[in-house]
Amino acid sequence: MKTVLDANVLISAAFGGVPALAVKLAFQGEVWISSDIKKELLAVSPHLPKRLSQQQLLIWNSALLPLMTKMNLAQVDHHLHLSRDPKDDIYLSLAKAVSADFLVTGDLDLLSIAKEKLKSAGLERLSIVTPRIFLGRAKR
């Protein structure tokens, strides 16, 4: 099972609950990251103090680098343009590059992409799902 995890899922996972369970399950297979997604994760950290308590921020900062080192780094040569939000296309491009089975996200722009649109972009095997749905499907 090859999985791509959206930054919002990784941030939420640092604090437990369903996202943490989904991330843990994803790591039973292959979890992939690209240099663009690494940059996004590192760039979001300075903005988190506005949203998180000091303790939550410490948890996030201590979890980020170890988590990224466990991910497989992929070279993305072809960039897709499928999402309503162009910033989300880095996840779709990575999913295509590694032939991912799942893209786990809470982002409605990604979740709303029609299966036909994915298929026409060569992503017929990709399921874009929330952490809760991922838990149900990936356990099968």
N, CA, C and O of each residue as an XYZ file, in Angstrom:
560
protein
N       0.844     -1.171      0.000
C       0.000      0.000      0.000
C       0.894      1.241      0.000
O       1.741      1.407      0.878
N       0.698      2.097     -0.982
C       1.449      3.343     -1.107
C       0.517      4.505     -0.761
O      -0.586      4.620     -1.295
N       0.988      5.360      0.144
C       0.147      6.438      0.643
C       0.883      7.773      0.605
O       2.082      7.851      0.870
N       0.137      8.817      0.271
C       0.596     10.198      0.359
C      -0.267     10.860      1.432
O      -1.493     10.753      1.404
N       0.379     11.543      2.377
C      -0.325     12.207      3.470
C      -0.253     13.716      3.298
O       0.826     14.283      3.124
N      -1.410     14.357      3.349
C      -1.478     15.815      3.246
C      -0.920     16.428      4.533
O      -0.992     15.817      5.599
N      -0.371     17.623      4.431
C       0.196     18.319      5.585
C      -0.837     18.479      6.699
O      -0.494     18.366      7.876
N      -2.102     18.741      6.342
C      -3.107     18.947      7.382
C      -3.336     17.687      8.208
O      -3.633     17.769      9.400
N      -3.199     16.536      7.586
C      -3.345     15.264      8.302
C      -2.143     15.048      9.223
O      -2.303     14.624     10.367
N      -0.961     15.334      8.729
C       0.244     15.168      9.547
C       0.222     16.092     10.766
O       0.587     15.678     11.866
N      -0.197     17.322     10.573
C      -0.273     18.261     11.697
C      -1.299     17.768     12.715
O      -1.026     17.746     13.915
N      -2.459     17.379     12.244
C      -3.501     16.878     13.146
C      -3.060     15.611     13.873
O      -3.401     15.404     15.037
N      -2.300     14.766     13.180
C      -1.856     13.498     13.758
C      -0.943     13.698     14.961
O      -0.877     12.840     15.840
N      -0.247     14.815     15.002
C       0.657     15.078     16.128
C      -0.101     15.184     17.448
O       0.502     15.129     18.519
N      -1.407     15.334     17.370
C      -2.212     15.538     18.574
C      -3.180     14.395     18.845
O      -4.080     14.521     19.676
N      -2.994     13.275     18.141
C      -3.782     12.078     18.426
C      -5.043     11.960     17.594
O      -5.201     12.628     16.572
N      -5.934     11.099     18.052
C      -7.217     10.898     17.408
C      -7.130     10.128     16.105
O      -6.150      9.432     15.841
N      -8.160     10.263     15.305
C      -8.266      9.551     14.033
C      -7.089      9.851     13.100
O      -6.552      8.920     12.499
N      -6.664     11.123     12.952
C      -5.516     11.364     12.075
C      -4.263     10.595     12.511
O      -3.530     10.084     11.664
N      -4.012     10.507     13.812
C      -2.838      9.771     14.294
C      -2.960      8.289     13.968
O      -1.975      7.656     13.587
N      -4.145      7.736     14.113
C      -4.363      6.326     13.767
C      -4.156      6.100     12.272
O      -3.585      5.089     11.864
N      -4.623      7.046     11.462
C      -4.465      6.932     10.007
C      -2.994      6.985      9.610
O      -2.555      6.215      8.757
N      -2.239      7.874     10.213
C      -0.805      7.986      9.902
C      -0.089      6.704     10.324
O       0.753      6.186      9.591
N      -0.423      6.205     11.491
C       0.197      4.958     11.969
C      -0.093      3.808     11.006
O       0.802      3.025     10.686
N      -1.328      3.705     10.548
C      -1.700      2.665      9.594
C      -0.968      2.855      8.263
O      -0.518      1.882      7.657
N      -0.850      4.095      7.812
C      -0.158      4.365      6.548
C       1.277      3.857      6.593
O       1.789      3.349      5.596
N       1.926      3.992      7.743
C       3.314      3.566      7.867
C       3.477      2.047      7.931
O       4.602      1.549      7.976
N       2.379      1.318      7.934
C       2.476     -0.136      7.791
C       2.759     -0.498      6.343
O       3.151     -1.624      6.036
N       2.557      0.467      5.458
C       2.912      0.332      4.047
C       3.991      1.354      3.734
O       4.840      1.653      4.574
N       3.951      1.885      2.524
C       4.915      2.893      2.088
C       4.268      4.271      2.142
O       3.185      4.476      1.594
N       4.925      5.201      2.796
C       4.473      6.588      2.823
C       5.486      7.399      2.030
O       6.695      7.284      2.232
N       4.970      8.219      1.125
C       5.819      8.955      0.189
C       5.740     10.445      0.428
O       4.719     10.978      0.861
N       6.856     11.105      0.133
C       6.950     12.556      0.249
C       7.808     13.059     -0.919
O       8.646     12.329     -1.449
N       7.585     14.300     -1.302
C       8.412     14.932     -2.339
C       9.136     16.119     -1.706
O       8.810     16.529     -0.592
N      10.095     16.653     -2.403
C      10.808     17.820     -1.880
C       9.866     19.012     -1.730
O      10.027     19.811     -0.807
N       8.880     19.144     -2.630
C       7.908     20.239     -2.514
C       7.065     20.110     -1.252
O       6.775     21.114     -0.601
N       6.672     18.902     -0.902
C       5.865     18.696      0.301
C       6.724     18.889      1.549
O       6.247     19.422      2.551
N       7.981     18.463      1.496
C       8.893     18.730      2.618
C       8.989     20.231      2.866
O       8.927     20.685      4.009
N       9.141     20.991      1.796
C       9.228     22.447      1.921
C       7.959     23.015      2.543
O       8.023     23.908      3.387
N       6.797     22.494      2.125
C       5.525     22.966      2.673
C       5.452     22.677      4.173
O       5.045     23.540      4.951
N       5.840     21.483      4.577
C       5.793     21.118      5.994
C       6.724     21.996      6.828
O       6.358     22.433      7.919
N       7.914     22.248      6.318
C       8.854     23.082      7.047
C       8.396     24.543      7.080
O       8.657     25.253      8.051
N       7.724     24.988      6.037
C       7.250     26.373      5.969
C       6.050     26.626      6.876
O       5.838     27.755      7.318
N       5.273     25.600      7.156
C       4.072     25.788      7.967
C       4.421     25.945      9.451
O       3.672     26.582     10.192
N       5.532     25.382      9.888
C       5.903     25.414     11.306
C       5.940     26.813     11.921
O       5.425     26.993     13.025
N       6.528     27.813     11.253
C       6.546     29.154     11.861
C       5.153     29.772     12.047
O       4.985     30.679     12.862
N       4.154     29.286     11.296
C       2.806     29.850     11.380
C       1.943     29.158     12.434
O       0.877     29.659     12.790
N       2.392     28.028     12.923
C       1.599     27.259     13.884
C       1.471     27.902     15.267
O       0.457     27.676     15.927
N       2.443     28.693     15.744
C       2.285     29.270     17.087
C       0.998     30.071     17.265
O       0.504     30.208     18.384
N       0.459     30.593     16.184
C      -0.796     31.348     16.259
C      -1.987     30.429     16.537
O      -3.005     30.877     17.065
N      -1.865     29.146     16.185
C      -2.984     28.216     16.284
C      -2.839     27.184     17.400
O      -3.823     26.588     17.838
N      -1.601     26.978     17.856
C      -1.342     25.906     18.805
C      -0.824     26.436     20.129
O      -0.236     27.515     20.194
N      -1.050     25.662     21.187
C      -0.467     25.996     22.484
C       1.029     25.692     22.425
O       1.498     25.048     21.486
N       1.765     26.151     23.412
C       3.197     25.872     23.474
C       3.465     24.371     23.501
O       4.369     23.886     22.821
N       2.680     23.636     24.287
C       2.865     22.193     24.388
C       2.587     21.511     23.038
O       3.337     20.627     22.623
N       1.518     21.919     22.364
C       1.202     21.349     21.054
C       2.314     21.661     20.049
O       2.670     20.815     19.228
N       2.846     22.852     20.115
C       3.920     23.253     19.213
C       5.181     22.412     19.451
O       5.853     22.020     18.497
N       5.496     22.143     20.695
C       6.640     21.293     21.022
C       6.437     19.878     20.479
O       7.370     19.273     19.950
N       5.229     19.359     20.608
C       4.922     18.022     20.094
C       5.109     17.996     18.577
O       5.744     17.087     18.041
N       4.558     18.986     17.893
C       4.673     19.052     16.431
C       6.136     19.131     16.007
O       6.577     18.376     15.141
N       6.882     20.043     16.616
C       8.281     20.226     16.221
C       9.128     18.992     16.515
O      10.060     18.697     15.767
N       8.829     18.277     17.574
C       9.607     17.078     17.889
C       9.196     15.890     17.022
O       9.973     14.947     16.867
N       8.002     15.917     16.462
C       7.516     14.805     15.634
C       7.846     14.970     14.153
O       7.988     13.978     13.438
N       7.968     16.201     13.688
C       8.080     16.460     12.250
C       9.294     15.796     11.594
O       9.131     15.011     10.659
N      10.481     16.092     12.057
C      11.670     15.558     11.386
C      11.763     14.037     11.463
O      12.060     13.405     10.449
N      11.521     13.417     12.633
C      11.548     11.947     12.657
C      10.528     11.325     11.699
O      10.798     10.300     11.073
N       9.363     11.949     11.592
C       8.330     11.435     10.689
C       8.781     11.537      9.238
O       8.612     10.593      8.466
N       9.354     12.673      8.868
C       9.802     12.858      7.485
C      10.928     11.888      7.123
O      11.024     11.465      5.970
N      11.776     11.531      8.080
C      12.864     10.603      7.765
C      12.359      9.182      7.528
O      13.056      8.369      6.921
N      11.158      8.882      8.002
C      10.573      7.554      7.778
C       9.866      7.454      6.426
O       9.495      6.361      5.997
N       9.682      8.587      5.760
C       8.975      8.606      4.477
C       9.940      8.349      3.328
O      11.123      8.680      3.406
N       9.423      7.762      2.273
C      10.199      7.548      1.050
C      10.171      8.842      0.232
O       9.104      9.401     -0.018
N      11.339      9.307     -0.177
C      11.428     10.526     -0.971
C      11.359     10.179     -2.452
O      12.135      9.362     -2.949
N      10.425     10.808     -3.146
C      10.245     10.553     -4.579
C      10.628     11.781     -5.388
O      10.431     12.920     -4.963
N      11.173     11.523     -6.549
C      11.448     12.579     -7.521
C      10.190     12.759     -8.364
O       9.700     11.802     -8.965
N       9.672     13.975     -8.410
C       8.473     14.264     -9.197
C       8.898     15.059    -10.420
O       9.345     16.201    -10.307
N       8.754     14.445    -11.593
C       9.176     15.097    -12.829
C       8.015     15.712    -13.610
O       8.207     16.644    -14.390
N       6.816     15.184    -13.394
C       5.644     15.661    -14.132
C       4.665     16.286    -13.144
O       4.254     15.640    -12.180
N       4.293     17.534    -13.383
C       3.407     18.241    -12.460
C       1.995     18.324    -13.042
O       1.781     18.836    -14.140
N       1.051     17.808    -12.276
C      -0.355     17.812    -12.676
C      -1.011     19.128    -12.264
O      -0.541     19.821    -11.362
N      -2.100     19.453    -12.943
C      -2.894     20.641    -12.623
C      -4.354     20.209    -12.615
O      -5.064     20.346    -13.612
N      -4.794     19.680    -11.460
C      -6.148     19.121    -11.370
C      -7.026     19.780    -10.313
O      -8.248     19.814    -10.456
N      -6.418     20.300     -9.261
C      -7.188     20.805     -8.123
C      -7.664     22.234     -8.358
O      -7.062     22.996     -9.115
N      -8.766     22.574     -7.685
C      -9.234     23.969     -7.703
C      -8.195     24.874     -7.058
O      -8.072     26.045     -7.417
N      -7.448     24.324     -6.103
C      -6.396     25.062     -5.424
C      -5.054     24.568     -5.957
O      -4.646     23.452     -5.633
N      -4.361     25.359     -6.759
C      -3.108     24.911     -7.369
C      -2.059     24.424     -6.368
O      -1.207     23.610     -6.723
N      -2.106     24.910     -5.113
C      -1.145     24.459     -4.100
C      -1.310     22.967     -3.787
O      -0.370     22.323     -3.322
N      -2.486     22.428     -4.039
C      -2.750     21.008     -3.748
C      -2.194     20.071     -4.821
O      -2.088     18.864     -4.603
N      -1.846     20.624     -5.964
C      -1.378     19.774     -7.065
C      -0.071     19.047     -6.746
O       0.248     18.051     -7.395
N       0.690     19.525     -5.760
C       1.928     18.819     -5.391
C       1.617     17.421     -4.852
O       2.404     16.493     -5.038
N       0.484     17.275     -4.194
C       0.094     15.969     -3.660
C      -0.339     15.028     -4.784
O      -0.010     13.842     -4.775
N      -1.070     15.564     -5.737
C      -1.515     14.757     -6.875
C      -0.338     14.354     -7.759
O      -0.280     13.229     -8.255
N       0.595     15.281     -7.948
C       1.785     14.979     -8.754
C       2.621     13.891     -8.103
O       3.130     13.001     -8.785
N       2.764     13.960     -6.787
C       3.487     12.920     -6.065
C       2.752     11.584     -6.164
O       3.370     10.545     -6.395
N       1.446     11.617     -5.989
C       0.655     10.380     -6.078
C       0.841      9.710     -7.436
O       0.944      8.486     -7.520
N       0.884     10.502     -8.480
C       1.103      9.941     -9.817
C       2.515      9.377     -9.948
O       2.702      8.289    -10.493
N       3.500     10.104     -9.454
C       4.895      9.680     -9.586
C       5.159      8.337     -8.919
O       5.990      7.564     -9.394
N       4.458      8.051     -7.818
C       4.715      6.804     -7.074
C       3.609      5.769     -7.261
O       3.656      4.701     -6.650
N       2.615      6.071     -8.100
C       1.445      5.193     -8.277
C       0.792      4.886     -6.941
O       0.576      3.726     -6.591
N       0.480      5.948     -6.196
C      -0.102      5.810     -4.857
C      -1.503      5.210     -4.910
O      -2.264      5.409     -5.857
N      -1.801      4.477     -3.862
C      -3.145      3.916     -3.687
C      -4.062      4.915     -2.986
O      -5.254      4.995     -3.282
N      -3.481      5.685     -2.041
C      -4.273      6.609     -1.232
C      -3.591      7.967     -1.122
O      -2.367      8.071     -1.041
N      -4.423      8.999     -1.122
C      -4.029     10.341     -0.721
C      -4.957     10.670      0.442
O      -6.166     10.809      0.257
N      -4.394     10.792      1.631
C      -5.188     11.024      2.835
C      -5.149     12.511      3.152
O      -4.079     13.095      3.325
N      -6.333     13.116      3.227
C      -6.435     14.561      3.368
C      -7.755     14.953      4.015
O      -8.711     14.178      4.042
N      -7.784     16.160      4.528
C      -9.027     16.759      4.984
C      -9.407     17.929      4.095
O     -10.373     18.637      4.378
N      -8.659     18.135      3.030
C      -8.820     19.278      2.130
C      -9.965     19.023      1.143
O      -9.911     18.087      0.345
N     -10.979     19.851      1.210
C     -12.156     19.670      0.345
C     -11.837     19.850     -1.133
O     -12.488     19.245     -1.985
N     -10.836     20.679     -1.447
C     -10.455     20.846     -2.852
C      -9.947     19.528     -3.434
O     -10.216     19.215     -4.594
N      -9.220     18.764     -2.638
C      -8.738     17.460     -3.103
C      -9.839     16.412     -3.044
O      -9.999     15.619     -3.972
N     -10.595     16.407     -1.957
C     -11.648     15.399     -1.777
C     -12.747     15.501     -2.836
O     -13.429     14.517     -3.123
N     -12.917     16.688     -3.415
C     -14.007     16.889     -4.382
C     -13.613     16.572     -5.827
O     -14.444     16.695     -6.727
N     -12.375     16.170     -6.064
C     -11.957     15.862     -7.438
C     -12.652     14.583     -7.893
O     -12.580     13.550     -7.227
N     -13.321     14.669     -9.032
C     -14.075     13.536     -9.570
C     -13.148     12.399     -9.976
O     -12.040     12.622    -10.464
N     -13.623     11.177     -9.765
C     -12.858      9.975    -10.114
C     -12.500      9.971    -11.609
O     -11.418      9.519    -11.984
N     -13.399     10.472    -12.454
C     -13.144     10.522    -13.896
C     -11.972     11.447    -14.212
O     -11.166     11.158    -15.097
N     -11.882     12.562    -13.481
C     -10.787     13.503    -13.682
C      -9.459     12.861    -13.269
O      -8.438     13.050    -13.929
N      -9.485     12.113    -12.188
C      -8.283     11.403    -11.752
C      -7.870     10.367    -12.785
O      -6.694     10.241    -13.127
N      -8.855      9.632    -13.273
C      -8.588      8.576    -14.257
C      -7.964      9.166    -15.526
O      -7.014      8.604    -16.071
N      -8.495     10.289    -15.991
C      -7.968     10.900    -17.218
C      -6.540     11.419    -17.033
O      -5.817     11.621    -18.009
N      -6.135     11.634    -15.767
C      -4.766     12.088    -15.485
C      -3.832     10.924    -15.167
O      -2.679     11.133    -14.790
N      -4.332      9.699    -15.319
C      -3.506      8.532    -15.041
C      -3.474      8.133    -13.578
O      -2.573      7.417    -13.142
N      -4.450      8.594    -12.826
C      -4.528      8.287    -11.394
C      -5.716      7.376    -11.081
O      -6.404      7.561    -10.077
N      -5.945      6.400    -11.944
C      -7.118      5.541    -11.778
C      -7.095      4.703    -10.511
O      -8.156      4.331    -10.009
N      -5.920      4.395     -9.981
C      -5.856      3.572     -8.778
C      -5.904      4.399     -7.499
O      -6.003      3.835     -6.409
N      -5.835      5.734     -7.609
C      -5.777      6.613     -6.442
C      -7.155      6.825     -5.821
O      -8.129      7.124     -6.512
N      -7.209      6.663     -4.506
C      -8.393      7.020     -3.730
C      -8.018      8.201     -2.849
O      -7.087      8.112     -2.049
N      -8.735      9.301     -2.993
C      -8.518     10.474     -2.148
C      -9.554     10.403     -1.039
O     -10.757     10.479     -1.291
N      -9.070     10.254      0.202
C      -9.969      9.968      1.319
C      -9.573     10.750      2.571
O      -8.441     11.212      2.711
N     -10.543     10.880      3.470
C     -10.283     11.461      4.784
C      -9.579     10.414      5.654
O      -9.590      9.229      5.319
N      -8.971     10.834      6.758
C      -8.345      9.857      7.649
C      -9.321      8.775      8.130
O      -8.946      7.605      8.218
N     -10.542      9.144      8.436
C     -11.531      8.175      8.924
C     -11.851      7.124      7.846
O     -11.906      5.929      8.136
N     -12.055      7.572      6.628
C     -12.346      6.627      5.535
C     -11.119      5.769      5.249
O     -11.250      4.577      4.972
N      -9.945      6.353      5.312
C      -8.701      5.602      5.101
C      -8.610      4.442      6.101
O      -8.253      3.325      5.726
N      -8.927      4.702      7.346
C      -8.875      3.653      8.369
C      -9.765      2.468      7.997
O      -9.384      1.314      8.194
N     -10.942      2.755      7.461
C     -11.864      1.689      7.070
C     -11.419      0.934      5.835
O     -11.544     -0.289      5.776
N     -10.904      1.641      4.857
C     -10.517      0.993      3.585
C      -9.175      0.282      3.640
O      -9.023     -0.810      3.093
N      -8.209      0.897      4.298
C      -6.845      0.346      4.281
C      -6.716     -0.884      5.171
O      -5.796     -1.680      4.985
N      -7.613     -1.053      6.128
C      -7.544     -2.219      7.021
C      -8.010     -3.492      6.349
O      -7.709     -4.592      6.813
N      -8.752     -3.347      5.247
C      -9.317     -4.522      4.559
C      -8.258     -5.426      4.015
O      -8.573     -6.452      3.413
